[in-house]
């Protein structure tokens, strides 16, 4: 006997998902009969899902969006020492595109400087008025850096890459996929074509940057102009690099290499920002790489002469922005013990595991089979659990998974991920409970969707205890044969508002689905699974709260 549609309608947000509605008259009539009926009682059913972990060898890292519109490209740069999983090093490789093709640099053009700029994620915390001179004041702004983890420096190098990033895979004519291990294992030395800059002890600063430029009038008067910009990685390249860019650009004026996008991408193949640990440590930054820019500042003769007869020169610039293919290199040295546990032959996908390992980046996630076993039914007979549940005439009030954190294996506190994410492993799609969650908010991802994807629950000392994932509507749909009982995936999430998915390769399967929000997350945790060694109070359970007739 299937769950009655009239009972289901009392538990869902009918105004949001209109497809779940049918006869309103039936709903109103039967609803009035159910409410307050003394022949009904509340009960709880507990299922024990089977859960295990799966580790990625590599994940796709090109074109990682960080917002729902895909306007912000989230790339990670730096070094992060996870207290559980080990060290991860993130570098960035990107194509660039000029602000204009076939540029004209003017008469007697001179390349004065080449500057690389990449803004940090920052928040304004205050402003003050500062005196620049007796007659001039400026507004100085103070900032707080966001999405920065760690405070130790790392070695930062910027290269002009000679590796060609193609748009299409010649074997399939599909869009080319780039993976987290490509730079390290597949691209070769061409990625580090020409070294442009090295900082042997890089650490981001929250200080705003003051830029000064000068202009010369016809009468010879020199005017200084000042501009204050937000905190950023800003590098003014050496004279030697400037000379190289003169050859690459000014000397190529009118050439076919600078004439269109395809020729340019083959000619100037990209910029590689490489991070390396310093004394086995460093810091980690989340960056909107769409804001990265390489700017050529040049001067040229105008047709105007000064009072002394000399030719007045003007300034111009050619901006090269990160564009098209932007990818992350992720190199993670997994803790040897965990790496061994995550080998496919050491994961029991039939009976489940005691620990579930969730790690962002090119890390790992958990696979959950909600109803994979048998139960003893009311007749004392063994029956498939899902078939048993489908026969029950229950009003499902709530269904949730509770994942306890294995505090013996996790360093508690701020390094624990605030959110985890559940998804369909076959399609990568979110569950229906995500779609009907009224708490989804685009403005504050940290508190978005908490009805479905509960935030970490912490004790009075700030140590993580558990996560609760509510899947009531999904369970209703499975029990009513509207959805198949597919395996679910569980991952860490940097931003639960990102519901796109990507792919990765594991030791046993290629092109497995993984949420993008997991790839752009650096954190990890260890949760209790359903293994026999897990304390009963901490074991993974699916709790189903329902109302049923006392006669059932």
RATAJO-V209046 format. One record per residue. N is the residue number from 0. RES is the residue in one small letter. SS is DSSP state (H for helix, E for strand, C for the rest). PHI is phi in whole degrees, -180 to 180 (999 if undefined). D_CENTER is the distance of its C-alpha to the mean C-alpha in Angstrom with 2 decimals. Layout:
N,RES,SS,PHI,D_CENTER + N,RES,SS,PHI,D_CENTER
This chain:
0,x,C,999,43.27 + 1,x,C,-82,39.99 + 2,x,C,-62,38.54 + 3,x,C,-75,40.27 + 4,x,H,-59,38.41 + 5,x,H,-63,40.35 + 6,x,H,-78,38.81 + 7,x,H,-61,35.25 + 8,x,C,-64,35.59 + 9,x,C,-77,36.33 + 10,x,C,-114,32.91 + 11,x,C,-110,30.44 + 12,x,C,-85,29.59 + 13,x,C,-65,32.06 + 14,x,C,-72,31.52 + 15,x,C,-91,27.90 + 16,x,C,-111,28.33 + 17,x,H,-70,31.70 + 18,x,H,-70,31.77 + 19,x,H,-86,32.46 + 20,x,C,-94,35.62 + 21,x,C,-132,39.05 + 22,x,C,-59,42.50 + 23,x,H,-65,42.41 + 24,x,H,-62,46.04 + 25,x,H,-61,45.39 + 26,x,H,-60,42.50 + 27,x,H,-64,44.64 + 28,x,H,-68,47.66 + 29,x,H,-71,46.09 + 30,x,H,-59,43.80 + 31,x,H,-69,46.90 + 32,x,H,-75,48.44 + 33,x,H,-75,45.56 + 34,x,C,-63,45.11 + 35,x,C,80,47.44 + 36,x,C,-71,48.96 + 37,x,C,-72,50.37 + 38,x,C,-88,50.09 + 39,x,E,-114,46.31 + 40,x,E,-143,44.44 + 41,x,E,-90,40.90 + 42,x,E,-141,39.68 + 43,x,E,-131,36.71 + 44,x,E,-118,35.78 + 45,x,E,-118,33.54 + 46,x,E,-103,32.00 + 47,x,C,-111,30.65 + 48,x,C,-66,27.76 + 49,x,E,-97,27.40 + 50,x,E,-139,24.11 + 51,x,E,-151,23.10 + 52,x,E,-112,20.22 + 53,x,E,-139,19.02 + 54,x,E,-102,17.61 + 55,x,E,-89,15.95 + 56,x,E,-82,17.82 + 57,x,E,-162,15.15 + 58,x,E,-134,12.15 + 59,x,E,-70,11.72 + 60,x,C,-131,9.78 + 61,x,E,-87,11.62 + 62,x,C,59,10.64 + 63,x,C,-94,6.88 + 64,x,E,-77,7.13 + 65,x,C,-119,5.79 + 66,x,C,-133,9.04 + 67,x,C,-64,11.44 + 68,x,C,-87,13.61 + 69,x,C,74,11.33 + 70,x,C,-78,13.18 + 71,x,C,-105,10.58 + 72,x,E,-98,8.98 + 73,x,E,-91,6.24 + 74,x,E,-124,7.85 + 75,x,E,-115,8.89 + 76,x,E,-135,12.64 + 77,x,E,129,15.04 + 78,x,E,-129,16.19 + 79,x,E,-131,15.22 + 80,x,E,-100,17.91 + 81,x,E,-74,16.81 + 82,x,C,-66,20.05 + 83,x,C,-106,19.89 + 84,x,C,-96,18.30 + 85,x,E,115,19.22 + 86,x,E,-91,18.05 + 87,x,E,-123,15.01 + 88,x,E,-120,15.47 + 89,x,E,-116,13.00 + 90,x,E,-127,14.75 + 91,x,E,-130,14.26 + 92,x,E,-125,16.62 + 93,x,E,-146,17.20 + 94,x,E,-75,20.09 + 95,x,E,-128,21.83 + 96,x,E,-139,24.06 + 97,x,E,-73,27.08 + 98,x,C,-66,27.81 + 99,x,C,-153,30.96 + 100,x,C,-99,32.58 + 101,x,C,50,36.15 + 102,x,C,-68,36.12 + 103,x,C,-111,39.50 + 104,x,C,-92,39.71 + 105,x,C,92,43.28 + 106,x,E,-79,46.54 + 107,x,E,53,46.62 + 108,x,E,-69,42.89 + 109,x,E,-129,41.67 + 110,x,E,-82,38.10 + 111,x,E,-86,37.95 + 112,x,E,-162,34.43 + 113,x,E,-130,30.96 + 114,x,E,-127,28.04 + 115,x,E,-105,24.33 + 116,x,E,-139,22.14 + 117,x,E,-143,18.44 + 118,x,E,-64,17.93 + 119,x,C,-84,16.06 + 120,x,C,-77,14.31 + 121,x,E,-146,17.48 + 122,x,E,-128,19.61 + 123,x,E,-70,23.36 + 124,x,E,-112,25.44 + 125,x,E,174,28.90 + 126,x,E,-137,31.38 + 127,x,E,-140,34.81 + 128,x,E,-93,37.66 + 129,x,E,-123,38.76 + 130,x,E,-88,41.97 + 131,x,C,-92,41.74 + 132,x,C,-151,45.48 + 133,x,C,-65,48.44 + 134,x,C,-117,47.64 + 135,x,C,-123,43.88 + 136,x,E,-125,41.09 + 137,x,E,-132,37.35 + 138,x,E,-99,34.53 + 139,x,E,-92,32.34 + 140,x,E,-116,28.89 + 141,x,E,-105,27.18 + 142,x,E,-130,23.43 + 143,x,E,-117,21.02 + 144,x,E,-76,18.00 + 145,x,C,-105,14.74 + 146,x,C,54,11.72 + 147,x,E,-117,14.21 + 148,x,E,-126,14.84 + 149,x,C,93,18.29 + 150,x,C,-131,21.28 + 151,x,C,-89,22.78 + 152,x,C,-76,23.03 + 153,x,E,-135,21.95 + 154,x,E,-82,23.53 + 155,x,E,-117,22.01 + 156,x,E,-129,23.47 + 157,x,E,-118,23.18 + 158,x,E,-121,24.71 + 159,x,E,-85,25.90 + 160,x,C,-83,24.75 + 161,x,C,-109,27.40 + 162,x,C,-90,25.28 + 163,x,C,-84,25.27 + 164,x,C,-94,22.04 + 165,x,C,-86,23.50 + 166,x,C,-81,22.22 + 167,x,E,-126,23.89 + 168,x,C,-79,24.65 + 169,x,C,-63,28.46 + 170,x,C,-76,28.98 + 171,x,C,-124,27.56 + 172,x,C,66,27.18 + 173,x,C,-86,23.70 + 174,x,E,-59,20.76 + 175,x,C,-69,20.05 + 176,x,C,-102,17.04 + 177,x,C,-116,15.85 + 178,x,E,-115,14.62 + 179,x,C,-64,13.37 + 180,x,C,-104,17.08 + 181,x,H,-62,18.75 + 182,x,H,-64,19.44 + 183,x,H,-74,20.79 + 184,x,H,-116,22.86 + 185,x,C,-118,23.54 + 186,x,C,-84,23.74 + 187,x,H,80,26.47 + 188,x,H,-70,27.86 + 189,x,H,-63,27.57 + 190,x,H,-61,24.07 + 191,x,H,-96,25.85 + 192,x,C,-65,28.53 + 193,x,E,-134,29.68 + 194,x,E,-74,28.76 + 195,x,E,-102,28.46 + 196,x,E,-166,27.66 + 197,x,E,-137,27.10 + 198,x,E,-119,26.48 + 199,x,E,-78,27.51 + 200,x,E,-151,26.27 + 201,x,E,-84,23.30 + 202,x,C,-145,22.01 + 203,x,C,-66,20.54 + 204,x,C,-113,23.08 + 205,x,C,-87,22.90 + 206,x,C,-74,26.12 + 207,x,C,-70,26.48 + 208,x,E,-109,27.91 + 209,x,E,-103,31.33 + 210,x,E,-106,32.13 + 211,x,E,-124,35.83 + 212,x,E,-128,37.47 + 213,x,E,-128,41.17 + 214,x,E,-127,43.24 + 215,x,E,-116,46.92 + 216,x,C,-84,49.33 + 217,x,C,-62,52.44 + 218,x,C,-88,54.64 + 219,x,C,91,52.60 + 220,x,C,-71,50.88 + 221,x,E,-103,47.51 + 222,x,E,-115,44.94 + 223,x,E,-96,41.86 + 224,x,E,-121,38.73 + 225,x,E,-117,35.97 + 226,x,E,-138,32.41 + 227,x,E,-104,29.93 + 228,x,E,-125,26.21 + 229,x,C,-66,23.13 + 230,x,C,-58,21.95 + 231,x,E,-165,20.55 + 232,x,E,-78,20.90 + 233,x,E,-132,24.19 + 234,x,E,-126,26.41 + 235,x,E,-97,29.85 + 236,x,C,-71,30.78 + 237,x,C,-68,34.16 + 238,x,H,-61,37.28 + 239,x,H,-64,37.02 + 240,x,H,-68,33.61 + 241,x,H,-59,35.04 + 242,x,H,-63,37.90 + 243,x,H,-65,35.60 + 244,x,H,-71,33.78 + 245,x,H,-61,37.24 + 246,x,H,-66,38.09 + 247,x,H,-73,34.88 + 248,x,C,-122,35.11 + 249,x,H,-61,38.33 + 250,x,H,-74,40.52 + 251,x,H,-103,38.82 + 252,x,C,-56,39.64 + 253,x,C,84,40.79 + 254,x,C,-83,39.48 + 255,x,H,-68,37.88 + 256,x,H,-62,34.81 + 257,x,H,-101,33.86 + 258,x,C,-89,35.03 + 259,x,C,-154,32.06 + 260,x,H,-66,28.41 + 261,x,H,-67,29.08 + 262,x,H,-64,31.65 + 263,x,H,-67,29.59 + 264,x,H,-65,26.51 + 265,x,H,-79,28.97 + 266,x,H,-81,30.78 + 267,x,C,-111,28.07 + 268,x,C,-88,25.34 + 269,x,C,145,22.54 + 270,x,E,-122,21.40 + 271,x,E,-116,19.99 + 272,x,E,-106,18.70 + 273,x,E,-107,19.33 + 274,x,E,-109,18.71 + 275,x,E,-139,21.23 + 276,x,C,-62,22.02 + 277,x,E,-118,25.03 + 278,x,C,56,27.23 + 279,x,C,64,24.53 + 280,x,E,-149,22.16 + 281,x,C,169,20.09 + 282,x,C,-139,17.33 + 283,x,E,-130,13.63 + 284,x,E,-126,12.28 + 285,x,E,-94,9.18 + 286,x,E,-129,10.76 + 287,x,E,-89,11.20 + 288,x,H,-68,12.91 + 289,x,H,-64,14.64 + 290,x,H,-92,16.89 + 291,x,C,-72,18.05 + 292,x,E,-153,21.75 + 293,x,E,-110,24.64 + 294,x,E,-119,27.88 + 295,x,E,-98,31.41 + 296,x,E,-100,34.03 + 297,x,E,-135,37.51 + 298,x,E,-127,40.97 + 299,x,E,-155,43.77 + 300,x,E,-74,47.34 + 301,x,E,-100,48.07 + 302,x,E,-93,51.36 + 303,x,E,-103,52.35 + 304,x,E,-111,54.62 + 305,x,C,-80,55.02 + 306,x,C,-62,58.32 + 307,x,C,-89,59.24 + 308,x,C,91,58.70 + 309,x,C,-77,55.50 + 310,x,E,-79,52.67 + 311,x,E,-81,49.82 + 312,x,E,-103,46.39 + 313,x,E,-121,43.19 + 314,x,E,-112,39.52 + 315,x,E,-142,36.78 + 316,x,E,-149,33.22 + 317,x,E,-123,31.05 + 318,x,E,-100,27.30 + 319,x,E,-117,24.90 + 320,x,E,-102,21.33 + 321,x,E,-61,18.24 + 322,x,E,-158,18.22 + 323,x,E,63,17.86 + 324,x,E,-92,16.34 + 325,x,E,-126,13.69 + 326,x,E,-134,12.38 + 327,x,E,-107,11.23 + 328,x,E,-94,13.76 + 329,x,E,-129,12.91 + 330,x,E,-118,16.12 + 331,x,E,-115,16.33 + 332,x,E,-95,19.85 + 333,x,E,-62,19.81 + 334,x,C,-52,22.50 + 335,x,H,-58,25.45 + 336,x,H,-66,26.43 + 337,x,H,-69,23.08 + 338,x,H,-58,22.79 + 339,x,H,-68,26.27 + 340,x,H,-63,25.59 + 341,x,C,-86,22.71 + 342,x,C,-62,25.08 + 343,x,H,-53,25.77 + 344,x,H,-71,29.41 + 345,x,H,-102,28.65 + 346,x,C,-108,26.62 + 347,x,C,-89,28.96 + 348,x,C,-80,27.49 + 349,x,C,-90,30.83 + 350,x,C,-104,31.47 + 351,x,C,95,28.10 + 352,x,C,-121,27.06 + 353,x,C,-75,27.53 + 354,x,E,-122,24.09 + 355,x,E,-114,20.65 + 356,x,E,-103,18.13 + 357,x,E,-115,14.45 + 358,x,E,-140,12.33 + 359,x,C,-74,8.68 + 360,x,C,71,8.27 + 361,x,C,-89,11.52 + 362,x,C,-111,12.77 + 363,x,E,-151,14.39 + 364,x,E,-146,14.60 + 365,x,E,-108,17.71 + 366,x,E,-110,19.92 + 367,x,E,-126,22.18 + 368,x,E,-107,25.48 + 369,x,C,-66,26.79 + 370,x,C,-132,30.34 + 371,x,C,-109,31.29 + 372,x,C,-122,34.56 + 373,x,E,-115,38.01 + 374,x,E,-132,39.70 + 375,x,E,-92,43.35 + 376,x,C,-83,44.29 + 377,x,C,-66,47.04 + 378,x,C,-98,49.66 + 379,x,C,76,48.78 + 380,x,C,-105,47.41 + 381,x,E,-77,44.18 + 382,x,E,-144,41.89 + 383,x,E,-56,38.39 + 384,x,H,-60,36.30 + 385,x,H,-66,34.66 + 386,x,H,-63,38.13 + 387,x,H,-61,39.52 + 388,x,H,-68,37.03 + 389,x,H,-67,37.58 + 390,x,H,-80,41.29 + 391,x,C,-79,40.92 + 392,x,C,-96,41.94 + 393,x,C,-112,39.40 + 394,x,E,-97,37.79 + 395,x,E,-78,34.22 + 396,x,E,-94,33.32 + 397,x,E,-163,30.07 + 398,x,E,-143,28.03 + 399,x,E,-150,25.32 + 400,x,E,-103,23.80 + 401,x,E,-120,23.94 + 402,x,E,-107,22.02 + 403,x,E,-83,23.73 + 404,x,E,-83,22.20 + 405,x,C,-79,24.34 + 406,x,C,-69,25.24 + 407,x,C,-76,27.35 + 408,x,C,-115,24.40 + 409,x,C,-117,21.82 + 410,x,C,-78,22.30 + 411,x,C,-72,22.34 + 412,x,C,119,21.16 + 413,x,C,-71,18.33 + 414,x,C,-81,16.45 + 415,x,C,-78,16.01 + 416,x,C,-64,12.75 + 417,x,C,-75,13.63 + 418,x,C,-134,12.25 + 419,x,E,-125,12.32 + 420,x,E,-139,11.99 + 421,x,E,-113,14.87 + 422,x,E,-155,15.24 + 423,x,E,-80,17.98 + 424,x,C,-71,17.91 + 425,x,C,-82,20.15 + 426,x,C,-116,18.35 + 427,x,C,81,14.75 + 428,x,C,-76,15.84 + 429,x,C,-72,15.62 + 430,x,C,-80,18.97 + 431,x,H,-62,21.59 + 432,x,H,-63,21.38 + 433,x,H,-65,18.04 + 434,x,H,-69,19.89 + 435,x,C,-105,22.84 + 436,x,C,-81,21.20 + 437,x,C,-72,22.73 + 438,x,C,-88,20.55 + 439,x,C,-63,17.48 + 440,x,C,-139,17.10 + 441,x,C,-73,14.98 + 442,x,C,-79,16.19 + 443,x,C,-132,15.19 + 444,x,H,-58,12.00 + 445,x,H,-65,13.19 + 446,x,H,-116,16.31 + 447,x,C,-81,15.32 + 448,x,C,65,16.62 + 449,x,C,-78,18.36 + 450,x,C,-65,21.32 + 451,x,C,-92,19.46 + 452,x,E,-106,16.57 + 453,x,C,-63,18.43 + 454,x,C,-67,17.12 + 455,x,C,-58,18.25 + 456,x,E,-97,22.03 + 457,x,E,-114,23.48 + 458,x,C,-83,27.11 + 459,x,C,-65,29.23 + 460,x,C,-94,28.12 + 461,x,C,84,24.41 + 462,x,C,-88,23.89 + 463,x,E,-68,21.69 + 464,x,E,-112,23.92 + 465,x,E,-163,22.20 + 466,x,E,-122,19.76 + 467,x,E,-116,21.42 + 468,x,E,-113,20.07 + 469,x,E,-91,22.58 + 470,x,C,-131,23.24 + 471,x,H,-58,26.70 + 472,x,H,-67,26.60 + 473,x,H,-62,25.08 + 474,x,H,-62,27.93 + 475,x,H,-57,30.47 + 476,x,H,-69,29.47 + 477,x,H,-67,29.62 + 478,x,H,-69,32.98 + 479,x,C,-101,34.32 + 480,x,C,62,33.38 + 481,x,C,-84,31.12 + 482,x,C,-125,28.15 + 483,x,C,-76,28.42 + 484,x,C,-83,27.66 + 485,x,C,-84,24.72 + 486,x,C,-72,22.77 + 487,x,E,-106,19.64 + 488,x,E,-112,16.48 + 489,x,E,-133,14.91 + 490,x,E,-139,11.62 + 491,x,E,-76,9.84 + 492,x,C,-144,7.16 + 493,x,C,-80,5.52 + 494,x,C,-158,6.62 + 495,x,C,-71,9.21 + 496,x,C,-76,10.07 + 497,x,C,-85,7.63 + 498,x,C,-114,10.13 + 499,x,C,-77,9.85 + 500,x,E,-128,10.16 + 501,x,E,-130,10.54 + 502,x,E,-135,13.18 + 503,x,E,-158,14.33 + 504,x,E,-109,17.76 + 505,x,E,-108,19.38 + 506,x,C,-61,22.91 + 507,x,C,-115,24.47 + 508,x,C,-145,22.47 + 509,x,C,-96,20.66 + 510,x,C,59,18.14 + 511,x,E,-76,16.97 + 512,x,E,-82,14.40 + 513,x,E,-147,11.07 + 514,x,E,-60,8.43 + 515,x,H,-58,5.48 + 516,x,H,-65,3.83 + 517,x,H,-79,5.76 + 518,x,H,-64,5.27 + 519,x,C,-88,2.63 + 520,x,C,-102,5.17 + 521,x,C,-100,8.58 + 522,x,C,-87,10.88 + 523,x,E,-152,13.31 + 524,x,E,-153,16.31 + 525,x,E,-127,19.44 + 526,x,E,-113,20.86 + 527,x,E,-73,24.36 + 528,x,C,-102,25.04 + 529,x,C,-109,28.37 + 530,x,C,-59,30.31 + 531,x,C,-63,33.91 + 532,x,C,-82,33.48 + 533,x,C,-75,31.11 + 534,x,C,-54,33.10 + 535,x,H,-54,34.05 + 536,x,H,-72,32.66 + 537,x,H,-111,29.16 + 538,x,C,-68,29.07 + 539,x,C,-62,26.48 + 540,x,E,-139,28.24 + 541,x,E,-107,27.95 + 542,x,E,-96,30.16 + 543,x,E,-115,31.82 + 544,x,E,-100,34.01 + 545,x,E,-144,36.62 + 546,x,E,-116,40.00 + 547,x,E,-143,42.83 + 548,x,E,-67,46.55 + 549,x,C,-65,48.68 + 550,x,C,-85,50.62 + 551,x,C,-73,47.64
